[in-house]
Amino acid sequence: VQLQACGGGLVQAGGSLRLSCAASGRTFSRYAMGWFRQAPGKEREFLAAISWSGGSTYYADSVKGRFTISRDNAKFTVYPQMNSLKPEDTAVYYCAAGREDAPIIVLIKRDGIDYWGKGTLVTVSS
């Protein structure tokens, strides 16, 4: 599975942005998917995860209530809708696929990530 994240850019504080992550390969629906970000000088941070069916989601406290993760298995794509953006949301955003057929906890605990996408930069201006 190859992952390609896109949709990053410059947005004002309080604004919204929707990223997308397109996956190659016909087994996309067997992977839980997640989003992470890495700000300059900081470690990569878990943000959100969604099960293969889309029926289960989990969010980090830092984005809960502002970010919504969703997926379209027919389009092999996973999205985070990011609202009420803050300058501290500025980072490179990455999508990731958990181990095939594994639950979302492998993404939450970062214990079983099979694939990473190339990141996309989000800059939130104050």
N, C-alpha and C positions, 0 to 999 in steps of 0.2 A: 504494500500500500504506500503510495506517495501522497503527501499532503501539501497543499499550497494555500497559505492564508493570504487574504487580500482585503482591501477596504480601508486601510489605515489612512491617516491624513491629519490635517490641522483642524481643530474645532475649538470654539470658545467654551469657557467654563459654563456649565449649565446646559450645554448642548447635548446632542445625541449622535451616535454613530453605530452602524451595523457592520461588523466584520463578517467575512465568510471564509470557510475553509473547504476547499474542494478536494475530494479524494479520488485517486485512481483505483481500479481494482473492483471486482464484482463482489468481494466479501465485506464491503463497507458496513453492511447492516449487522455484522457479527462483532463489531467493535464498539465498546463504550468510548466516548470521545470527550475531550476536555480542552479547556483554555487555560493558559498560563501567561504571565507577563514578567518582564525583567526590565527594571529601571536602571539607569547608569549607576554603577557602584553597588548594586544590590543583588541579592540572590534571586533566582527565578521563583516566582510566587504562583501557587495554585489559585485559580479563580473560580472555575465552575466545571461541572462534569454532567454528562447525560448518558443514560443507559442506551444499549443498542436499539431498544424499542422506542425510546423517548419517554417511557413511562416514569422514569426516576431521574431526578435532578438533584444536584447538591451545589451549594454556593459557599465561598469563603465569606466571612463576616465583612470583609472590606468592600464587597460588592453586592451583598445581599440587599434586595429591594431596589437596586439600580440596574443590575444586569439580568438578562434573561437568556438562557441557552436553549436552543432548539435545533432540530435536525430534520432533514428531508432525505430519507433513504433512497427515494426514487431518483433524486438528483445527486446523491453521494456528497452531500454538503451539510455542514454544521455551522450554526450562526450564534454569535452573541449579540444581542441587542443591548447597547450600552446607553443608559440615560443618566441625566444629572451628572455629567462628567465634571471632574475636578482636576486642577493642575497636577495633583499627586497621582492621577491615573496615567500620566505621561509615561510611556514605556514601549518596548517592543513586545508585541503580543504574538503568542505561539499557540497553535493547535497541536493536539497530541492524540494518539490512538492507544488505548489500553491493550493489554494482551488479548488475543482473539478469544472470544466467548467469556471473558472475565467480567465481573461486576465493576461498577464505577469506583469501588473503593481502591482499586489498583491505581487509579488516577489521583484520588484524594491523598493517598499515602505515598504516591510516586513509587510504588512497588510493583512494577510490571507495565511499563510503558514501552510499547513496541516501536512506535514511530513518532517522530517529531516533524512538524512542518517548518519551513523557513518563516521567520517572523515578519510582521508588518508593523511599522512604526505608527503609534498614535501620539500626537502632541496636543495637549490641552492648554490653551493660553488663558491667563487670568484677566 
